[in-house]
Amino acid sequence: MGLLCDETAASGAHRGRRGLAAGLALAAGVFSGACTSRPPLPDDAPAGPYEVVDGWPRVPEGMVFGPALDVAVDGRGRVLVSHAAGRTSGNDALIGEPTILVFDSGTGELLDAWGEGLFMYPHGIEVDRNDFVWVTDSEQNRVFKLTAEGQVVMTLGEAP
C-alpha cells in the first residue's frame, strides 16, 4: 500500500496545511476505493504532480486499517485518518478498535490511535484552528468535538 503525494511535499518543500490536506484528501480517495492488499495501480492516481509513496502509512502488524473515510492535517502537521476498522456503512454497533489514526506526515509512522468504542462509522474528520478534532459519525447522526488526544469535549446530535 502507498500514499499519493505531491512531488514537492516528497522533496521536503514547504506546503501549507490546506495544500497538504488537499493532497492527502486525494489519497484518501484511493484508500477508500482500494483498501485491499493489492499495490496501487497507475489508474488509481488522480491527475496531477502526484506519486505513490510506498510504505506510507505504516500500520502495526495485526491492526485492521480501512476503509479510510477522511483525512485531515493538524497544526503540528500530523495526518489524521478516520477509518472504519473493516466495517462498512450500515454498521449498527460501536467499533471497539481505534478509528482515528494519527500519522507522522513524513515517515507515515503511526503516532497515536484512538476512538475505540465511540464511533459506528466515523465518516468525516476536520481539525480547526485550535487543533480540536471534529468527527462526524454518519450512522449515529452525530458530530463529535475532541481534543488532539481524542478526549470528547462536545457531542452534537442524538443517536437513533
Sine and cosine of phi, psi and omega as CSV:
sin_phi,cos_phi,sin_psi,cos_psi,sin_omega,cos_omega
0.00,0.00,0.53,-0.85,0.03,-1.00
-0.56,-0.83,0.17,-0.99,0.02,-1.00
-0.92,-0.40,0.64,-0.77,0.12,-0.99
-0.98,0.20,0.72,-0.69,-0.09,-1.00
-0.64,-0.77,0.65,-0.76,0.09,-1.00
-0.89,0.46,0.69,-0.72,-0.05,-1.00
-0.85,0.53,-0.59,0.81,-0.01,-1.00
-0.93,0.37,-0.56,0.83,0.05,-1.00
-0.93,0.36,-0.64,0.77,-0.01,-1.00
-0.90,0.43,-0.52,0.86,-0.03,-1.00
-1.00,0.09,-0.02,1.00,0.06,-1.00
1.00,-0.08,0.00,1.00,0.02,-1.00
-0.91,0.41,0.49,-0.87,-0.04,-1.00
-0.96,0.28,0.71,-0.71,0.12,-0.99
-0.73,-0.68,0.51,-0.86,0.06,-1.00
-0.95,0.32,0.27,-0.96,0.01,-1.00
-0.85,0.52,-0.66,0.75,-0.03,-1.00
-0.92,0.40,-0.64,0.77,0.02,-1.00
-0.90,0.43,-0.69,0.72,0.04,-1.00
-0.91,0.42,-0.68,0.74,0.01,-1.00
-0.88,0.48,-0.64,0.76,0.00,-1.00
-0.90,0.44,-0.70,0.71,0.03,-1.00
-0.89,0.45,-0.65,0.76,0.01,-1.00
-0.94,0.33,-0.54,0.84,0.06,-1.00
-0.89,0.45,-0.63,0.78,0.08,-1.00
-0.89,0.46,-0.64,0.77,0.04,-1.00
-0.91,0.42,-0.58,0.81,0.02,-1.00
-0.87,0.49,-0.56,0.83,0.06,-1.00
-0.87,0.49,-0.62,0.78,0.05,-1.00
-0.92,0.40,-0.71,0.71,0.02,-1.00
-0.86,0.50,-0.75,0.66,-0.12,-0.99
-0.91,0.41,-0.56,0.83,-0.01,-1.00
-1.00,-0.03,-0.21,0.98,-0.12,-0.99
-0.63,-0.78,0.71,0.71,0.06,-1.00
-0.99,0.15,0.96,0.28,0.01,-1.00
-0.76,-0.65,0.04,-1.00,0.00,-1.00
-0.99,0.11,-0.06,1.00,0.00,-1.00
-0.97,0.24,0.54,-0.84,0.07,-1.00
-0.94,0.35,0.43,-0.90,0.04,-1.00
-0.87,0.49,0.58,-0.81,0.05,-1.00
-0.99,-0.17,0.39,-0.92,0.02,-1.00
-0.81,0.58,-0.57,0.82,0.00,-1.00
-0.94,0.35,-0.28,0.96,0.02,-1.00
-0.95,0.31,-0.44,0.90,-0.11,-0.99
-0.98,0.18,0.73,-0.69,0.09,-1.00
-0.94,0.34,0.33,-0.94,0.04,-1.00
-0.91,0.42,0.59,-0.81,0.02,-1.00
0.71,-0.71,-0.05,-1.00,-0.04,-1.00
-1.00,0.09,0.87,0.49,-0.05,-1.00
-0.90,-0.44,0.45,-0.89,0.08,-1.00
-0.63,-0.78,0.39,-0.92,0.04,-1.00
-0.99,0.17,0.76,-0.65,0.06,-1.00
-0.96,-0.27,0.98,-0.21,-0.04,-1.00
-0.88,0.47,0.63,-0.78,0.05,-1.00
0.99,0.12,0.08,1.00,0.05,-1.00
-0.92,-0.39,0.85,-0.53,0.03,1.00
-1.00,0.06,0.20,-0.98,0.05,-1.00
-0.97,-0.25,0.95,-0.30,-0.03,-1.00
-0.97,-0.24,0.71,-0.70,-0.02,-1.00
-0.85,0.53,0.55,-0.84,0.06,-1.00
-0.79,0.61,0.73,-0.68,0.05,-1.00
1.00,0.00,-0.24,0.97,0.02,-1.00
-0.99,0.16,0.76,-0.65,0.07,-1.00
-0.99,0.15,0.85,-0.53,-0.02,-1.00
-0.86,-0.51,0.87,-0.50,0.11,-0.99
0.91,-0.41,0.16,-0.99,-0.11,0.99
-0.92,0.40,0.63,-0.77,0.06,-1.00
-0.95,0.30,0.73,-0.68,-0.10,-0.99
-0.95,-0.31,-0.55,0.84,0.02,-1.00
-0.31,-0.95,0.30,-0.95,-0.04,-1.00
-0.69,-0.72,0.63,-0.77,0.08,-1.00
-0.61,-0.79,0.30,-0.95,0.03,-1.00
-0.82,-0.57,0.75,-0.66,0.00,-1.00
-1.00,-0.02,0.01,-1.00,-0.05,-1.00
-0.90,0.44,-0.32,0.95,0.04,-1.00
-1.00,-0.03,0.00,1.00,-0.01,-1.00
1.00,0.09,0.12,0.99,0.04,-1.00
-0.97,0.24,0.55,-0.83,-0.01,-1.00
-0.98,-0.18,0.85,-0.52,0.02,-1.00
-0.97,-0.26,0.77,-0.64,-0.01,-1.00
-0.85,-0.53,0.82,-0.57,0.16,-0.99
-1.00,-0.01,0.73,-0.68,-0.01,-1.00
-0.61,-0.80,0.27,-0.96,-0.12,-0.99
-0.98,-0.21,0.19,0.98,0.07,-1.00
0.74,0.68,0.71,0.70,0.06,-1.00
1.00,0.06,-0.06,1.00,0.01,-1.00
-1.00,0.07,0.24,-0.97,0.06,-1.00
-0.87,-0.50,0.23,-0.97,0.09,-1.00
-0.85,0.53,0.61,-0.79,-0.09,-1.00
0.99,-0.17,-0.04,1.00,0.05,-1.00
-0.85,0.53,0.70,-0.72,-0.05,-1.00
-0.89,-0.46,0.31,0.95,0.02,-1.00
-0.69,-0.73,0.48,-0.87,0.07,-1.00
-0.89,0.46,0.65,-0.76,-0.01,-1.00
-0.99,0.14,0.83,-0.56,-0.08,-1.00
-0.98,0.20,-0.27,0.96,0.01,-1.00
-1.00,-0.07,0.31,-0.95,0.08,-1.00
-0.87,0.50,0.72,-0.69,-0.03,-1.00
-0.92,-0.39,-0.13,0.99,0.09,-1.00
-0.88,-0.47,0.88,-0.47,-0.01,-1.00
-0.93,-0.36,0.70,-0.71,-0.04,-1.00
-0.90,-0.43,0.86,-0.50,-0.08,-1.00
-0.90,-0.45,0.48,-0.88,0.20,-0.98
-0.95,0.32,0.80,-0.60,-0.09,-1.00
-0.90,0.43,-0.49,0.87,-0.03,-1.00
-0.99,0.11,-0.73,0.69,-0.11,-0.99
-1.00,-0.09,-0.37,0.93,-0.09,-1.00
0.99,0.17,0.07,1.00,0.00,-1.00
-0.92,0.40,0.69,-0.73,0.07,-1.00
-0.95,0.30,0.89,-0.46,-0.03,-1.00
-1.00,-0.09,-0.54,0.84,-0.07,-1.00
-0.36,-0.93,0.39,-0.92,0.05,-1.00
-0.50,-0.87,0.77,-0.64,-0.01,-1.00
-0.42,-0.91,0.03,-1.00,0.00,-1.00
0.97,-0.24,0.05,1.00,0.00,-1.00
-0.89,0.45,0.68,-0.73,0.02,-1.00
0.95,0.30,0.21,0.98,-0.06,-1.00
-0.92,-0.39,-0.58,0.82,-0.11,-0.99
-0.88,-0.47,0.48,-0.88,0.17,-0.99
-0.99,-0.14,-0.59,0.81,0.03,-1.00
-0.35,-0.94,1.00,0.05,-0.08,-1.00
-0.95,0.30,0.99,0.11,-0.22,-0.97
-0.96,0.28,-0.62,0.79,-0.05,-1.00
-0.77,-0.64,0.46,-0.89,0.03,-1.00
-0.58,-0.82,0.68,-0.73,0.07,-1.00
-0.62,-0.79,0.44,-0.90,0.09,-1.00
-0.86,-0.51,0.80,-0.61,-0.02,-1.00
-1.00,0.06,0.03,-1.00,-0.08,-1.00
-0.91,0.42,-0.29,0.96,0.06,-1.00
-0.99,-0.16,0.22,0.98,-0.01,-1.00
0.90,0.43,0.38,0.92,0.20,-0.98
-0.98,0.21,0.61,-0.79,-0.03,-1.00
-0.98,-0.21,0.81,-0.59,0.01,-1.00
-0.94,-0.33,0.83,-0.56,-0.03,-1.00
-0.81,-0.58,0.77,-0.64,0.11,-0.99
-0.99,-0.12,0.64,-0.77,0.07,-1.00
-0.90,-0.44,0.96,-0.29,-0.10,-0.99
-0.94,0.34,-0.39,0.92,0.02,-1.00
-1.00,0.09,-0.45,0.89,0.02,-1.00
-0.99,-0.11,-0.14,0.99,-0.08,-1.00
0.82,0.57,0.72,0.69,-0.04,-1.00
-0.73,-0.68,0.39,-0.92,0.15,-0.99
-0.84,-0.54,0.76,-0.65,-0.01,-1.00
-0.93,-0.38,0.71,-0.71,0.16,-0.99
-0.96,-0.28,0.82,-0.57,-0.07,-1.00
-0.77,-0.63,0.37,-0.93,0.14,-0.99
-0.96,0.27,0.17,-0.98,0.03,-1.00
-0.90,0.44,-0.25,0.97,0.04,-1.00
-0.99,-0.17,0.02,1.00,0.07,-1.00
1.00,-0.06,0.20,0.98,0.03,-1.00
-0.99,0.11,0.76,-0.65,-0.02,-1.00
-0.94,0.35,0.78,-0.62,0.03,-1.00
-0.97,-0.26,-0.61,0.80,-0.06,-1.00
-0.40,-0.92,0.53,-0.85,0.09,-1.00
-0.77,-0.63,0.75,-0.66,0.05,-1.00
-0.92,-0.40,0.68,-0.73,0.01,-1.00
0.99,-0.14,0.15,-0.99,0.00,-1.00
-0.80,-0.59,0.66,-0.75,0.05,-1.00
-0.92,0.39,0.64,-0.76,0.00,-1.00
-0.91,0.42,0.00,0.00,0.00,0.00
